[in-house]
Amino acid sequence: MNHAPPNFRHLYYFWVVAKEGSITRAAERLGLAIQTVSTQLTLLEQAFGKALFNQQGRRLNLTEAGRLALSYADQIFLLGEQMQEALDASDSARIRLAVGISDSLPKFTAYRMLEVTTQLAIPVRLVCHEDEYEALLGDLALHKLDVVLTDRAVPTGTTLRVFSHLLSENEMYVVGAPALAKNYRKDFPASLHGAPILLPTRNNALRGKIDDWFERHAIRPDVVGEFEDNALLNTFGRRGLGLFFTPAAPVADIKVQLGAELVGRVPEVREHFYAISNERKIKHPAVEAILAAVHKEALDRE
């Protein structure tokens, strides 16, 4: 059976209704009469030959067909927004790179990953978004982001069309505010027994590796704080609340970025960093530069 292409104005009204959860709120957002939105939604359902919503109380819920239609509408209108942004930026000499940065990724590590984009022949305009890992993968799959930088690979079995690229594998350092670092540097790592320590929470990929390392060395630190947000952990560490772990980096960078000094190296504990990209026919030159830097060891400068 042949169908005519959907009316995109009707499809847009459906998209807004689905996002708002009611025709009334959608009409307010669109600046239209409720009857106008309702009529055009009915016309779209007739064109598809399927109901897109069912009514439950005052709220509209998507049917299975509605959920499928919404997944395509998301891509259509998000791509439309990107097209407008691209057209607006067409007169600019810079190319736009939308980067998702996992909230568990150390900020100076993210900077080192992105630094290569500043060396391209074509100037780059960075647009950085920080969020939880799962939310960023969803935005990447919808092409709202060009790349995601994170400390974990995409889990096997995911239905998302996204792909992991290992950027670097770094050993960890234990660091601390100068006065604290001085007190615990001697006889490392045995000196950490009873020492005040700041750790990531247990949902962080690194936490299990740190706990195993403590266990192997029979170290029982005094855990004075656990943090989901890496930046907050570093802030408390900078203020001298406790020692903390950070990816290996030049000592000067650690001092400038974290206000901390090296206590000891922990080569047995390694953190992995990934760039996650989506499947796309046109490769973004800045994303390609980040991936190419792996082979040139540009991300492992010390």
Salt bridges, closest charged atoms under 4 A:
GLU20 OE2 - ARG29 NH1 3.07
GLU64 OE1 - ARG67 NH2 2.77
ASP74 OD1 - LYS19 NZ 2.93
GLU85 OE1 - ARG96 NH1 3.45
GLU115 OE1 - ARG301 NH2 2.65
GLU130 OE2 - LYS107 NZ 3.03
ASP139 OD1 - LYS144 NZ 3.69
ASP146 OD1 - ARG280 NH1 3.16
ASP151 OD1 - ARG152 NE 3.47
GLU169 OE2 - ARG270 NE 3.15
GLU169 OE2 - HIS272 NE2 3.56
GLU171 OE2 - ARG265 NH2 2.77
ASP211 OD2 - ARG202 NH1 2.77
ASP211 OD1 - ARG207 NE 3.03
GLU215 OE2 - ARG220 NH2 3.73
GLU226 OE1 - ARG207 NH1 2.68
GLU261 OE1 - ARG185 NH2 3.26
GLU268 OE2 - HIS217 NE2 3.27
GLU279 OE2 - ARG161 NH2 2.95
